[in-house]
Amino acid sequence: MVVATSAPPTVGMQIDAAIASLETLSTTQLYATVIAVSLVFSFYLLNSGGESSALTMMNESSSDSLRKPKADRKRMKTQQQQSREETDEPEPRWHILRITNYVVATGFTLSVLQFASNASTYLNDSTSLLQFLMVWSLFLCYFFGFFGISFIELDDFVDQQQPSQQQPSQQTQVAPSRQLKKAESSDPPVKVVNIHPPASSAPVCTDPTSFKKPSSKIPSNLKELPNSEIASLVLQDKIKDHQLEKLLDPHRAVEVRRLKFDAKLDSLGCGGALTELPHKHALDYKRVLGANCEIVVGYIPIPVGMAGPITLNGESVYIPMATTEGCLVASTNRGCKAISQGSGASSTILKDGITRAPCVRLPSAREAAEVALWIGKTDNFLSLKEAFESTTSFGKLLDATPTVAGKNVYIRLRCFSGDAMGMNMISKGSLAVIDALRQIFPRLSLLALSGNMCTDKKAAAMNWIEGRGKSVVIEATIPQDVVRSTLKTSVRAITEANVNKNLIGSAMAGTVGGFNAHAANNVTAVFLATGQDPAQNVESSNCITLMEETPEGDLWISCTMPSIEVGTVGGGTGLPAQSACLKAIGVKGGGENPGDNAKQLAHVVAAATMAGELSLMAALASNSLVAAHMAHNRKPASK
């Protein structure tokens, strides 16, 4: 006899059975179960300190990471694991709290809809009403205790912890920094950890987070630790850079910060650059004699701050700035951070040529016109070019533009000057050009080697239109969430402020080349730090700052600077401190190809200017400039 056996239940039958069992539960029990499971799940994940944080997940899922070779991705993963192993506390999974918020909000909405669907019945049934009230009480407890944390605080958490997704692939773990000279510190080498993310922006004068007290996680015996260990804590972001003066003392803070930046610069091939940057009273007056100053009685120390890193043309760059204006370096640092969190800065040089315009005089206006017409012919210009270049090894005469005013002719000569700023070079060559012209026009006389159409150290439309030195245009795109979290404003607010202030306001004032917020601030600070002629900030600060909202809602910014006059050899660049700052940028002395280092310095000046423009305009758009300056940039006068 055959015994019939029942077929095993299918997956569909099992699902139907599970749903049927759920229907036996009351609505209150079902909601309570969902909420309890969600809370237990969230607490477990938030406190488990998993293998990766939301930030790491975002980085690993980015398109840039996917495009990297497998070996690079493996190396990055290993470095991330090592970094997490060195962390004292587990990393919370903040994104789980966001998911829990959605679950709880959905459950609360469904319970309200359930109640509303048959409100009259539930109101008359005390048992059902009590069940609803109990469930809603649980929801309210969650709302008051947890809801909104991920939405409000996650941006600040990402702002402090997330390495820029736009950082170049070259930014990897580096070898320990080499020691500074024994006279400065005998501490062991600094341990370098994740040195290339955008720098923390606090204390930025317009950022309320800069008012917060130091973290309680700072070691209680901090002052007893050697400088190298404290520098390692700063590199690991366990201590904020701007807290050093408060936690230690101003003198020791400088020594620790020098160790930190030496480690960072070492990863860019500029290790030891700060060795020659004095932080104690010292100046070799022998270097000054016959080069920089006469009748010397001393020197004025100016503080030097370091902004950055900023991603500039695909590379990390640090920007030394010498200034006595509080908040300038910090504000520029915030701009560098926002730019590096976005697309990075892309800079291009449009023209490269320093100018000198001798003023010559002829007996009549007719003869003056003949000289101008003669210079305009190609063959004649070539003879002047030959005379000019006979006086220099690097200089190349690019063009000569004559302008007639009655009996006067102003001959604007433009020359390529290699890595020198070039004023001495072009002045010497200009005299040779005048001698060549006298061979053709004996009645020509030289009134002034500089006839002010150069135009040097004066505001002039000539420089604004024709350019002088390096003509640079630089741009960047800042994501809207970075504008909100780092710059503390909105894309629309900052673009409107830029139009009404930098464009309309400057036009109403009749400015020449002044369509910017404070370009001269950053130009002068970099000039002083790197040994440039500070008086040339007049024309070098010519700048128009433009901002637009992209179709995606992000912020696009550009600075066009037609007359940046810089050099990396000659003048003040030979002094030890200024030379050290040039080395920190990576442009000390002449470049591999003539002019390369001077061009890179012009890019850095433009990048510092754009970062400063971005941060200041954000402060003005959020109307927080004055209050923050009063808090950060005011202290009792010393007696």
Rosetta blueprint (number, residue, H / E / L):
1 M L
2 V L
3 V L
4 A L
5 T L
6 S L
7 A L
8 P L
9 P L
10 T L
11 V H
12 G H
13 M H
14 Q H
15 I H
16 D H
17 A H
18 A H
19 I H
20 A H
21 S H
22 L H
23 E H
24 T L
25 L L
26 S L
27 T H
28 T H
29 Q H
30 L H
31 Y H
32 A H
33 T H
34 V H
35 I H
36 A H
37 V H
38 S H
39 L H
40 V H
41 F H
42 S H
43 F H
44 Y H
45 L H
46 L H
47 N L
48 S L
49 G L
50 G L
51 E L
52 S L
53 S L
54 A H
55 L H
56 T H
57 M H
58 M H
59 N H
60 E H
61 S H
62 S L
63 S H
64 D H
65 S H
66 L H
67 R H
68 K L
69 P L
70 K H
71 A H
72 D H
73 R H
74 K H
75 R H
76 M H
77 K H
78 T H
79 Q H
80 Q H
81 Q H
82 Q H
83 S H
84 R H
85 E H
86 E L
87 T L
88 D L
89 E L
90 P L
91 E L
92 P L
93 R L
94 W H
95 H H
96 I H
97 L H
98 R H
99 I H
100 T H
101 N H
102 Y H
103 V H
104 V H
105 A H
106 T H
107 G H
108 F H
109 T H
110 L H
111 S H
112 V H
113 L H
114 Q H
115 F H
116 A H
117 S H
118 N L
119 A H
120 S H
121 T H
122 Y H
123 L H
124 N H
125 D L
126 S H
127 T H
128 S H
129 L H
130 L H
131 Q H
132 F H
133 L H
134 M H
135 V H
136 W H
137 S H
138 L H
139 F H
140 L H
141 C H
142 Y H
143 F H
144 F H
145 G H
146 F L
147 F L
148 G L
149 I H
150 S H
151 F H
152 I H
153 E H
154 L H
155 D H
156 D H
157 F H
158 V H
159 D H
160 Q H
161 Q H
162 Q L
163 P L
164 S L
165 Q L
166 Q L
167 Q L
168 P L
169 S L
170 Q L
171 Q L
172 T L
173 Q L
174 V L
175 A L
176 P L
177 S L
178 R L
179 Q L
180 L L
181 K L
182 K L
183 A L
184 E L
185 S L
186 S L
187 D L
188 P L
189 P L
190 V L
191 K L
192 V L
193 V L
194 N L
195 I L
196 H L
197 P L
198 P L
199 A L
200 S L
201 S L
202 A L
203 P L
204 V L
205 C L
206 T L
207 D L
208 P H
209 T H
210 S H
211 F H
212 K L
213 K L
214 P L
215 S L
216 S L
217 K L
218 I L
219 P L
220 S L
221 N L
222 L H
223 K H
224 E H
225 L L
226 P L
227 N H
228 S H
229 E H
230 I H
231 A H
232 S H
233 L H
234 V H
235 L H
236 Q L
237 D L
238 K L
239 I L
240 K L
241 D H
242 H H
243 Q H
244 L H
245 E H
246 K H
247 L H
248 L L
249 D L
250 P H
251 H H
252 R H
253 A H
254 V H
255 E H
256 V H
257 R H
258 R H
259 L H
260 K H
261 F H
262 D H
263 A H
264 K H
265 L H
266 D H
267 S H
268 L L
269 G L
270 C L
271 G L
272 G L
273 A H
274 L H
275 T H
276 E H
277 L L
278 P L
279 H L
280 K L
281 H L
282 A L
283 L L
284 D L
285 Y H
286 K H
287 R H
288 V H
289 L L
290 G L
291 A L
292 N L
293 C L
294 E L
295 I L
296 V L
297 V L
298 G L
299 Y L
300 I L
301 P L
302 I L
303 P L
304 V E
305 G E
306 M E
307 A E
308 G E
309 P E
310 I E
311 T E
312 L E
313 N L
314 G L
315 E E
316 S E
317 V E
318 Y E
319 I E
320 P E
321 M E
322 A E
323 T L
324 T L
325 E L
326 G L
327 C L
328 L H
329 V H
330 A H
331 S H
332 T H
333 N H
334 R H
335 G H
336 C H
337 K H
338 A H
339 I H
340 S H
341 Q H
342 G L
343 S L
344 G L
345 A E
346 S E
347 S E
348 T E
349 I E
350 L E
351 K E
352 D E
353 G E
354 I E
355 T E
356 R E
357 A L
358 P L
359 C E
360 V E
361 R E
362 L L
363 P L
364 S L
365 A H
366 R H
367 E H
368 A H
369 A H
370 E H
371 V H
372 A H
373 L H
374 W H
375 I H
376 G L
377 K L
378 T H
379 D H
380 N H
381 F H
382 L H
383 S H
384 L H
385 K H
386 E H
387 A H
388 F H
389 E H
390 S L
391 T L
392 T L
393 S L
394 F L
395 G L
396 K E
397 L E
398 L E
399 D E
400 A E
401 T E
402 P E
403 T E
404 V E
405 A E
406 G L
407 K L
408 N E
409 V E
410 Y E
411 I E
412 R E
413 L E
414 R E
415 C E
416 F E
417 S L
418 G L
419 D L
420 A E
421 M L
422 G L
423 M H
424 N H
425 M H
426 I H
427 S H
428 K H
429 G H
430 S H
431 L H
432 A H
433 V H
434 I H
435 D H
436 A H
437 L H
438 R H
439 Q H
440 I H
441 F L
442 P L
443 R L
444 L L
445 S E
446 L E
447 L E
448 A E
449 L L
450 S L
451 G L
452 N L
453 M L
454 C L
455 T L
456 D L
457 K L
458 K L
459 A L
460 A L
461 A H
462 M H
463 N H
464 W H
465 I H
466 E H
467 G L
468 R L
469 G E
470 K E
471 S E
472 V E
473 V E
474 I E
475 E E
476 A E
477 T E
478 I E
479 P L
480 Q H
481 D H
482 V H
483 V H
484 R H
485 S H
486 T L
487 L L
488 K L
489 T L
490 S L
491 V H
492 R H
493 A H
494 I H
495 T H
496 E H
497 A H
498 N H
499 V H
500 N H
501 K H
502 N H
503 L H
504 I H
505 G H
506 S H
507 A H
508 M H
509 A H
510 G L
511 T L
512 V L
513 G L
514 G E
515 F E
516 N L
517 A L
518 H L
519 A H
520 A H
521 N H
522 N H
523 V H
524 T H
525 A H
526 V H
527 F H
528 L H
529 A H
530 T H
531 G L
532 Q L
533 D L
534 P H
535 A H
536 Q H
537 N H
538 V H
539 E H
540 S H
541 S L
542 N L
543 C E
544 I E
545 T E
546 L E
547 M E
548 E E
549 E E
550 T L
551 P L
552 E L
553 G L
554 D L
555 L E
556 W E
557 I E
558 S E
559 C E
560 T E
561 M E
562 P E
563 S E
564 I E
565 E L
566 V L
567 G L
568 T L
569 V E
570 G L
571 G H
572 G H
573 T H
574 G H
575 L L
576 P H
577 A H
578 Q H
579 S H
580 A H
581 C H
582 L H
583 K H
584 A H
585 I H
586 G L
587 V L
588 K L
589 G L
590 G L
591 G L
592 E L
593 N L
594 P L
595 G L
596 D H
597 N H
598 A H
599 K H
600 Q H
601 L H
602 A H
603 H H
604 V H
605 V H
606 A H
607 A H
608 A H
609 T H
610 M H
611 A H
612 G H
613 E H
614 L H
615 S H
616 L H
617 M H
618 A H
619 A H
620 L H
621 A H
622 S H
623 N L
624 S L
625 L H
626 V H
627 A H
628 A H
629 H H
630 M H
631 A H
632 H H
633 N L
634 R L
635 K L
636 P L
637 A L
638 S L
639 K L
